[in-house]
């Protein structure tokens, strides 16, 4: 799609068409900026969960849930992808055990053409 992407974001700031996203990397945090449209995935630290108050929980238990089907919404549920082929990966060559570093180097030089 050629859209910019920000994966595992822990903070997002949107200002009009511009987005600044922060994510945690091995060395600390990384902040990147890009324009919309974009693909953004979220890390668990992006949102602080809200705790439900007991009176609200009791009221929610009494409410009914309205079920709407996809046909009621006019959504086409036919698959848009067609599976063309499924095949097994090619068989791998069997490995060779060597007893010493010198034997390994000799085999690499002889069979793989590696100059060491």
N, C-alpha and C positions, 0 to 999 in steps of 0.2 A: 504493500500500500504506500510505501515511501512516507509514512508519517513519523515524526519524532517520537521517541519512546522514553519513558522513565519507569524503571522497574523497582519494586520493593521500596516505594517511597514512604517515608515516615512523617513528612510535612509537605503540604501543597499550598501555594498562594496563587490565586488567579486574579489578574488585573486586566480586565477587558479581554483581549485576545492573547495576552502573554501569561505564561505560567512559570513559576519558580518552584522546583521540586527539590527536596532534600532526602537523601538516603544514606544509610549507614554502610560503609565499606570497611575492609580490613584495617585500613590505616586511620579511620576516623569517620568523618562525614563528607559527603560529596553534594554540592549544590549545583544544579544545572538549570538553565533557562531555555525556553523554547516557546513557539507559537502553537496555538490550536489550529486545526484538529491534531490530536496526539493520542497515543496509547499510554495509559498510566495504570500501573498495578500498585496495590497497597500492601504495606507491611502491617503487622499486627499493632505496632506502636502508633499508627496513624490516628486512631480513634480511642478516646477514653470512654469505656462503657458507662452507661447510666444505670443506676440501680433503681429498680421499681419499688415504689412505696406500696405498702400493704393495702391501703384502701383502693388504689388504682388497680392492683392485682385482683382484688375481689370483684371490682366492677368489670374488669376484662373477662373474668370467668363467666359472667352472666350474659355477655353479648354474643349474638349469633354471628356466624361466619358465612358470608355470601359466597357461593361457589359460582364462578363464571367459566364456561368452557371456551376453548379457542375459537370454535365456530360462532359463538355469541359475539366475539370480538371481530369476526371477519378475518381471522388470521389463516393463511394458507399453511397447513402443517405437512405438506408433501415434502419429502427430502429433496434438497437441491443438489446434493452430491451423488455421483454415480461411482460405485466401486468398480474399477476396471480390472484390477489384477491383485492377487495376493501370492507372494512367493517366499520361499525360505531364503535366508541369506546363503551365499556360497560357502561351501565347506572350507575350513581353514586348513592350512598345511600343518602337519604334525611337527612338534618341536623336537629339538635335539638336546640331549643332556651332555654337558662337558664336565671334565673333572678338574680342569685348571684354567687359569687365566691365559696361559700360553696356548693351550688347545683352542680356547675361544678366539683368540687373536688370529691363529692360523686358519680357522674355519671362516672367520670374517674376511680375511684377505683372499682366501681361495674362492669362496662361493659368492660373496657379496661384492667383491671388488673394492673393498674399503681399504684405503691406504692409511696405515697407522704408524 
